[in-house]
């Protein structure tokens, strides 16, 4: 595998880790970490997915900027936006979300500039990163290859903005039934909302807390194999 650690292609993108499964990638997966983590958090997923060798995929793991987080008494940590309350369904940091969305969009645009088609790009995330992947993915001018929402929730629901092209983007949602950080009801709300919009959505839940389990990784792998077969 080819590695390029913490090196942005341009000065305008977030710093990130890049891992290519084969030379000349034809697909990209941009994977957003959760609150307090960084791009290294999901780097091991590349090997754990055990995808076929012939799939040429570039994994991009960006690092969120460090900022004070109100919920953690203003402690500075990597975050995609500020969190002010334990109830993640209310009072979202609109300015922080919009700022991070623009930075994530630049990563998507960069992959397209590298020759990856928009519908060969999958946007994935965990927890806060999952919320951002959903927020950005639903606002694309061209359909993506897919969106993965792992232990996530909906941001700024009052905006209710799903671009027409995003209607054709398949979505994978997974959540732990014992999640005490992001309650499973928030994940189910996303699922029901998207299905009400006639979107292609799959739901998986697991007997786990705020984490990722082997069964979830197996389901992600199966979903990616189906997506890449369609996109090939």
C-alpha contacts under 8 A as a table, 3 or more apart, distances in Angstrom:
res1	aa1	res2	aa2	distance
1	X	19	X	6.83
1	X	20	X	5.64
1	X	21	X	5.18
1	X	22	X	6.29
2	X	19	X	5.92
2	X	20	X	5.23
2	X	21	X	7.06
2	X	22	X	7.44
2	X	23	X	7.65
3	X	17	X	7.78
3	X	18	X	5.94
3	X	19	X	4.97
3	X	20	X	6.70
4	X	7	X	6.30
4	X	17	X	6.09
4	X	18	X	5.10
4	X	19	X	6.61
5	X	16	X	6.76
5	X	17	X	4.48
5	X	18	X	6.07
6	X	15	X	5.33
6	X	16	X	4.59
6	X	17	X	4.82
6	X	18	X	7.64
7	X	15	X	5.83
7	X	16	X	6.02
7	X	17	X	6.82
8	X	11	X	6.63
8	X	13	X	6.03
8	X	14	X	6.59
8	X	15	X	5.11
8	X	16	X	6.12
9	X	13	X	7.28
9	X	110	X	7.97
10	X	13	X	6.00
12	X	106	X	7.92
13	X	103	X	6.46
13	X	106	X	6.23
13	X	107	X	6.37
14	X	62	X	6.24
14	X	63	X	6.62
14	X	64	X	7.39
14	X	103	X	6.61
14	X	104	X	7.84
14	X	107	X	7.66
15	X	62	X	5.81
15	X	63	X	5.83
16	X	39	X	6.44
16	X	60	X	6.52
16	X	61	X	5.28
16	X	62	X	3.83
16	X	63	X	5.60
17	X	39	X	6.37
17	X	40	X	7.32
17	X	60	X	5.81
17	X	61	X	4.98
17	X	62	X	6.20
18	X	58	X	6.78
18	X	59	X	5.62
18	X	60	X	4.70
18	X	61	X	6.37
19	X	58	X	5.72
19	X	59	X	5.09
19	X	60	X	6.67
20	X	23	X	6.86
20	X	25	X	6.92
20	X	56	X	7.11
20	X	57	X	5.68
20	X	58	X	4.36
20	X	59	X	6.20
21	X	25	X	7.70
21	X	53	X	7.26
21	X	55	X	7.20
21	X	56	X	5.56
21	X	57	X	5.43
21	X	58	X	6.55
22	X	25	X	6.31
22	X	53	X	7.54
22	X	54	X	7.55
22	X	55	X	7.18
22	X	56	X	4.72
22	X	57	X	6.68
23	X	56	X	6.70
24	X	56	X	6.78
25	X	28	X	7.31
25	X	56	X	4.40
25	X	57	X	4.94
25	X	58	X	5.75
25	X	116	X	7.81
26	X	56	X	5.67
26	X	57	X	6.19
26	X	58	X	7.85
26	X	115	X	7.87
26	X	116	X	5.88
26	X	120	X	7.20
27	X	56	X	6.50
27	X	57	X	4.82
27	X	58	X	6.28
27	X	116	X	6.13
27	X	117	X	7.74
27	X	120	X	4.93
27	X	121	X	5.85
28	X	57	X	5.41
28	X	58	X	4.63
28	X	59	X	5.78
28	X	60	X	7.34
28	X	111	X	7.21
28	X	116	X	7.11
28	X	120	X	6.47
28	X	121	X	4.79
28	X	122	X	6.28
29	X	57	X	7.27
29	X	58	X	6.31
29	X	59	X	4.85
29	X	60	X	6.14
29	X	121	X	5.77
29	X	122	X	4.69
29	X	123	X	5.89
29	X	124	X	6.99
30	X	59	X	5.96
30	X	60	X	4.66
30	X	61	X	6.09
30	X	62	X	7.72
30	X	107	X	7.92
30	X	108	X	7.80
30	X	121	X	7.53
30	X	122	X	6.31
30	X	123	X	5.00
30	X	124	X	6.01
31	X	42	X	7.59
31	X	59	X	7.29
31	X	60	X	6.14
31	X	61	X	5.17
31	X	62	X	7.19
31	X	123	X	6.17
31	X	124	X	4.59
31	X	125	X	5.20
31	X	129	X	7.82
32	X	39	X	7.19
32	X	61	X	6.29
32	X	62	X	6.41
32	X	63	X	7.85
32	X	123	X	7.99
32	X	124	X	6.14
32	X	125	X	4.31
32	X	126	X	6.45
32	X	129	X	4.57
32	X	130	X	6.88
32	X	132	X	7.83
32	X	133	X	7.15
33	X	37	X	6.19
33	X	38	X	5.93
33	X	39	X	6.12
33	X	41	X	6.62
33	X	42	X	6.97
33	X	61	X	7.66
33	X	62	X	7.79
33	X	63	X	7.61
33	X	64	X	7.82
33	X	125	X	5.89
33	X	126	X	5.55
33	X	127	X	7.48
33	X	128	X	7.25
33	X	129	X	5.04
33	X	130	X	7.85
34	X	37	X	5.72
34	X	38	X	7.51
34	X	79	X	7.39
34	X	125	X	7.44
34	X	126	X	5.38
34	X	127	X	5.16
34	X	128	X	4.87
34	X	129	X	5.03
34	X	130	X	7.66
35	X	77	X	7.67
35	X	78	X	6.23
35	X	79	X	5.08
35	X	80	X	7.32
35	X	127	X	7.40
35	X	128	X	5.90
35	X	129	X	7.60
36	X	77	X	5.30
36	X	78	X	4.85
36	X	79	X	6.19
37	X	40	X	7.84
37	X	41	X	6.21
37	X	78	X	6.28
38	X	41	X	5.70
38	X	62	X	7.34
38	X	63	X	4.97
38	X	64	X	6.59
38	X	78	X	6.71
39	X	42	X	6.52
39	X	43	X	6.89
39	X	61	X	4.62
39	X	62	X	5.06
39	X	63	X	4.84
39	X	64	X	7.86
40	X	43	X	5.03
40	X	44	X	7.91
40	X	61	X	7.12
41	X	44	X	7.52
42	X	45	X	5.45
42	X	46	X	7.96
42	X	61	X	7.43
43	X	46	X	6.23
43	X	61	X	7.10
44	X	47	X	5.84
44	X	48	X	6.40
45	X	48	X	4.78
45	X	49	X	5.90
46	X	49	X	5.64
46	X	50	X	7.08
46	X	59	X	7.61
47	X	50	X	5.35
47	X	51	X	7.88
48	X	217	X	7.47
49	X	217	X	6.48
49	X	218	X	7.17
49	X	220	X	7.80
49	X	221	X	5.66
50	X	221	X	7.82
51	X	55	X	7.15
51	X	221	X	7.11
51	X	225	X	7.80
52	X	55	X	5.79
53	X	56	X	7.58
63	X	78	X	7.44
64	X	78	X	5.29
64	X	79	X	5.49
64	X	80	X	5.61
65	X	77	X	7.94
65	X	78	X	5.28
65	X	79	X	6.08
65	X	80	X	6.87
66	X	76	X	6.03
66	X	77	X	4.80
66	X	78	X	4.05
66	X	79	X	5.98
67	X	75	X	7.84
67	X	76	X	4.89
67	X	77	X	5.57
67	X	78	X	6.29
67	X	79	X	6.37
67	X	81	X	7.99
67	X	82	X	7.61
68	X	74	X	4.56
68	X	75	X	5.11
68	X	76	X	4.09
68	X	77	X	6.45
68	X	82	X	7.17
69	X	72	X	5.49
69	X	73	X	6.67
69	X	74	X	4.69
69	X	75	X	5.68
69	X	76	X	6.24
69	X	77	X	7.10
69	X	79	X	7.66
69	X	82	X	5.14
69	X	83	X	5.98
69	X	84	X	7.36
70	X	73	X	5.15
70	X	74	X	4.62
70	X	75	X	7.42
70	X	82	X	6.49
70	X	83	X	5.93
70	X	84	X	5.07
70	X	85	X	7.93
71	X	74	X	7.00
71	X	83	X	5.66
71	X	84	X	4.99
71	X	85	X	5.93
71	X	86	X	7.15
72	X	75	X	5.62
79	X	82	X	6.90
79	X	128	X	7.83
80	X	96	X	6.92
80	X	97	X	6.76
80	X	100	X	5.83
80	X	128	X	6.94
80	X	129	X	7.15
80	X	132	X	7.61
81	X	93	X	6.15
81	X	96	X	4.53
81	X	97	X	5.47
81	X	100	X	7.21
82	X	92	X	7.82
82	X	93	X	5.71
82	X	96	X	6.56
83	X	86	X	7.92
83	X	88	X	7.70
83	X	92	X	6.97
83	X	93	X	6.83
84	X	91	X	7.13
84	X	92	X	7.61
84	X	93	X	7.91
85	X	88	X	6.52
85	X	90	X	7.73
85	X	91	X	7.43
87	X	90	X	6.18
88	X	91	X	7.67
88	X	92	X	7.63
88	X	153	X	7.86
88	X	182	X	7.28
89	X	92	X	7.75
89	X	153	X	7.74
89	X	154	X	7.52
89	X	155	X	7.71
89	X	186	X	7.39
92	X	155	X	6.81
92	X	156	X	6.38
93	X	96	X	5.40
93	X	97	X	6.07
94	X	97	X	5.17
94	X	98	X	6.12
94	X	156	X	7.25
95	X	98	X	5.20
95	X	99	X	6.11
96	X	99	X	5.12
96	X	100	X	6.19
97	X	100	X	5.29
97	X	101	X	5.95
97	X	132	X	7.50
98	X	101	X	4.98
98	X	102	X	6.32
99	X	102	X	5.35
99	X	103	X	6.57
100	X	103	X	5.01
100	X	104	X	6.13
100	X	132	X	7.99
101	X	104	X	5.13
101	X	105	X	6.01
101	X	132	X	7.00
101	X	135	X	7.67
101	X	136	X	5.88
102	X	105	X	5.00
102	X	106	X	6.39
103	X	106	X	5.20
103	X	107	X	6.77
104	X	107	X	5.13
104	X	108	X	6.55
104	X	136	X	7.53
105	X	108	X	5.04
105	X	109	X	6.12
105	X	136	X	7.17
106	X	109	X	4.91
106	X	110	X	5.95
107	X	110	X	4.97
107	X	111	X	6.41
108	X	111	X	5.27
108	X	112	X	6.47
108	X	118	X	7.94
108	X	121	X	7.67
109	X	112	X	5.07
109	X	113	X	6.20
110	X	113	X	4.95
110	X	114	X	6.24
111	X	114	X	4.95
111	X	115	X	6.63
111	X	116	X	5.60
111	X	121	X	7.91
112	X	115	X	5.17
112	X	116	X	4.73
112	X	117	X	5.77
112	X	118	X	6.30
113	X	116	X	7.17
116	X	120	X	6.33
116	X	121	X	7.13
117	X	120	X	5.15
117	X	121	X	6.87
118	X	121	X	5.39
118	X	142	X	6.53
118	X	143	X	6.63
118	X	144	X	5.25
118	X	145	X	6.92
119	X	122	X	7.76
119	X	142	X	7.52
119	X	143	X	5.73
119	X	144	X	4.13
119	X	145	X	4.06
119	X	146	X	7.62
119	X	231	X	7.45
120	X	144	X	6.58
120	X	145	X	4.88
120	X	228	X	7.93
120	X	231	X	6.56
121	X	144	X	5.61
121	X	145	X	5.09
121	X	146	X	7.03
122	X	144	X	6.24
122	X	145	X	5.13
122	X	146	X	4.71
122	X	147	X	5.68
122	X	148	X	7.55
123	X	133	X	5.73
123	X	137	X	6.77
123	X	144	X	7.80
123	X	146	X	6.45
123	X	147	X	4.89
123	X	148	X	6.31
124	X	129	X	7.62
124	X	130	X	6.39
124	X	133	X	5.72
124	X	147	X	5.61
124	X	148	X	4.36
124	X	149	X	6.23
124	X	150	X	7.75
125	X	128	X	7.50
125	X	129	X	4.35
125	X	130	X	3.75
125	X	131	X	7.30
125	X	132	X	7.32
125	X	133	X	5.70
125	X	148	X	6.28
125	X	149	X	5.79
125	X	150	X	6.08
125	X	152	X	7.97
126	X	129	X	4.83
126	X	130	X	4.38
126	X	131	X	7.67
126	X	149	X	6.55
126	X	150	X	4.71
126	X	151	X	5.90
126	X	152	X	6.37
127	X	130	X	4.93
127	X	131	X	6.37
127	X	149	X	7.87
127	X	150	X	6.25
127	X	151	X	4.95
127	X	152	X	4.47
127	X	153	X	7.48
127	X	182	X	7.27
128	X	131	X	5.13
128	X	132	X	6.40
128	X	152	X	6.49
128	X	153	X	7.97
129	X	132	X	5.03
129	X	133	X	6.06
129	X	152	X	7.59
130	X	133	X	4.98
130	X	134	X	6.22
130	X	148	X	7.07
130	X	149	X	4.65
130	X	150	X	5.66
130	X	151	X	6.86
130	X	152	X	4.83
130	X	153	X	7.14
131	X	134	X	5.33
131	X	135	X	6.17
131	X	149	X	7.01
131	X	152	X	5.14
131	X	153	X	5.16
131	X	154	X	5.74
131	X	155	X	6.26
132	X	135	X	4.92
132	X	136	X	5.99
132	X	155	X	7.57
133	X	136	X	5.38
133	X	137	X	5.68
133	X	147	X	6.77
133	X	148	X	7.32
133	X	149	X	6.97
134	X	137	X	5.07
134	X	138	X	6.05
134	X	147	X	6.62
134	X	148	X	7.67
134	X	149	X	6.62
134	X	154	X	7.26
135	X	138	X	5.71
135	X	139	X	6.85
135	X	154	X	7.21
135	X	155	X	6.46
136	X	139	X	5.35
136	X	140	X	6.94
137	X	140	X	5.82
137	X	144	X	7.23
137	X	147	X	6.49
137	X	166	X	7.20
138	X	161	X	7.32
138	X	162	X	5.08
138	X	163	X	6.14
138	X	166	X	5.29
138	X	167	X	7.93
139	X	161	X	6.87
139	X	162	X	5.81
139	X	163	X	5.25
139	X	166	X	6.76
140	X	143	X	6.43
140	X	144	X	7.57
140	X	163	X	6.43
140	X	165	X	6.95
140	X	166	X	6.20
141	X	163	X	6.85
141	X	165	X	6.08
141	X	166	X	7.48
142	X	165	X	5.41
142	X	166	X	6.86
143	X	165	X	5.16
143	X	166	X	4.99
143	X	167	X	7.53
143	X	168	X	5.94
143	X	169	X	5.33
144	X	147	X	7.50
144	X	166	X	7.30
144	X	169	X	5.57
145	X	169	X	6.20
145	X	170	X	7.02
145	X	227	X	7.10
145	X	231	X	7.48
146	X	169	X	5.32
146	X	170	X	4.83
146	X	171	X	5.61
146	X	172	X	7.65
146	X	227	X	7.63
147	X	169	X	7.15
147	X	170	X	6.46
147	X	171	X	4.75
147	X	172	X	6.24
148	X	171	X	5.87
148	X	172	X	4.73
148	X	173	X	6.04
149	X	152	X	5.63
149	X	153	X	7.93
149	X	171	X	7.48
149	X	172	X	6.07
149	X	173	X	4.74
149	X	174	X	6.40
150	X	173	X	5.90
150	X	174	X	4.94
150	X	175	X	6.05
151	X	173	X	7.74
151	X	174	X	6.02
151	X	175	X	4.56
151	X	176	X	6.82
151	X	182	X	6.59
151	X	184	X	7.61
151	X	187	X	6.65
151	X	210	X	6.83
151	X	211	X	7.69
152	X	175	X	7.50
152	X	182	X	6.84
152	X	186	X	7.35
152	X	187	X	5.89
153	X	182	X	7.59
153	X	186	X	5.37
153	X	187	X	5.39
153	X	189	X	7.81
153	X	190	X	6.28
154	X	157	X	6.36
154	X	186	X	7.51
154	X	190	X	6.12
156	X	159	X	5.77
156	X	160	X	7.63
157	X	160	X	5.34
162	X	166	X	6.38
162	X	167	X	7.33
163	X	166	X	5.23
163	X	167	X	7.05
164	X	167	X	5.57
165	X	168	X	6.00
165	X	169	X	7.64
166	X	169	X	5.17
167	X	197	X	7.85
167	X	198	X	7.61
167	X	199	X	5.63
167	X	200	X	7.90
168	X	199	X	6.95
168	X	200	X	7.32
169	X	199	X	7.51
169	X	200	X	7.04
170	X	199	X	7.08
170	X	200	X	4.87
170	X	201	X	5.96
171	X	199	X	7.92
171	X	200	X	6.21
171	X	201	X	4.73
171	X	202	X	6.42
172	X	201	X	5.98
172	X	202	X	5.15
172	X	203	X	6.44
172	X	220	X	7.92
172	X	223	X	7.72
173	X	187	X	7.39
173	X	191	X	7.10
173	X	201	X	7.32
173	X	202	X	6.08
173	X	203	X	4.96
173	X	204	X	6.28
174	X	187	X	7.58
174	X	203	X	5.88
174	X	204	X	4.66
174	X	205	X	5.51
174	X	206	X	7.79
174	X	216	X	7.39
175	X	179	X	7.59
175	X	184	X	6.12
175	X	187	X	6.49
175	X	204	X	6.58
175	X	205	X	4.88
175	X	206	X	6.40
175	X	210	X	7.96
176	X	179	X	5.22
176	X	184	X	6.43
176	X	205	X	5.53
176	X	206	X	4.84
176	X	207	X	5.75
176	X	208	X	4.74
176	X	209	X	5.27
176	X	210	X	6.32
176	X	211	X	7.27
177	X	183	X	7.81
177	X	184	X	5.65
177	X	205	X	6.29
177	X	206	X	5.92
177	X	207	X	5.49
177	X	208	X	6.13
177	X	209	X	6.79
178	X	183	X	7.73
178	X	184	X	7.43
178	X	207	X	6.42
178	X	208	X	5.44
178	X	209	X	4.59
178	X	210	X	7.49
179	X	182	X	5.81
179	X	183	X	5.40
179	X	184	X	6.26
179	X	208	X	6.77
179	X	209	X	4.04
179	X	210	X	4.76
180	X	183	X	5.76
180	X	209	X	6.59
180	X	210	X	6.77
181	X	210	X	6.25
182	X	186	X	6.91
182	X	210	X	7.14
183	X	186	X	5.70
183	X	187	X	7.31
184	X	187	X	5.18
184	X	188	X	6.30
185	X	188	X	4.97
185	X	189	X	6.05
186	X	189	X	5.02
186	X	190	X	6.51
187	X	190	X	5.20
187	X	191	X	6.40
188	X	191	X	4.94
188	X	192	X	6.14
189	X	192	X	5.23
189	X	193	X	5.99
190	X	193	X	5.10
190	X	194	X	6.13
191	X	194	X	5.35
191	X	195	X	6.14
191	X	201	X	6.99
191	X	202	X	7.87
191	X	203	X	6.88
192	X	195	X	5.16
192	X	196	X	6.03
193	X	196	X	5.15
193	X	197	X	6.64
194	X	197	X	5.05
194	X	198	X	6.69
194	X	199	X	5.69
194	X	201	X	7.03
195	X	198	X	4.96
195	X	199	X	5.34
195	X	200	X	7.19
195	X	201	X	6.51
196	X	199	X	7.51
204	X	216	X	7.86
206	X	213	X	7.91
206	X	215	X	7.82
206	X	216	X	7.43
208	X	211	X	6.79
208	X	212	X	7.80
208	X	213	X	7.34
212	X	216	X	6.40
212	X	217	X	7.32
213	X	216	X	5.26
213	X	217	X	6.45
214	X	217	X	5.05
214	X	218	X	6.24
215	X	218	X	5.08
215	X	219	X	6.32
216	X	219	X	5.04
216	X	220	X	6.11
217	X	220	X	5.00
217	X	221	X	6.11
218	X	221	X	5.08
218	X	222	X	6.30
219	X	222	X	5.10
219	X	223	X	6.15
220	X	223	X	5.11
220	X	224	X	6.08
221	X	224	X	5.12
221	X	225	X	6.14
222	X	225	X	5.14
222	X	226	X	6.35
223	X	226	X	5.17
223	X	227	X	6.17
224	X	227	X	4.91
224	X	228	X	5.98
225	X	228	X	5.22
225	X	229	X	6.03
226	X	229	X	5.15
226	X	230	X	6.29
227	X	230	X	5.18
227	X	231	X	6.15
228	X	231	X	4.82
228	X	232	X	5.69
229	X	232	X	5.26
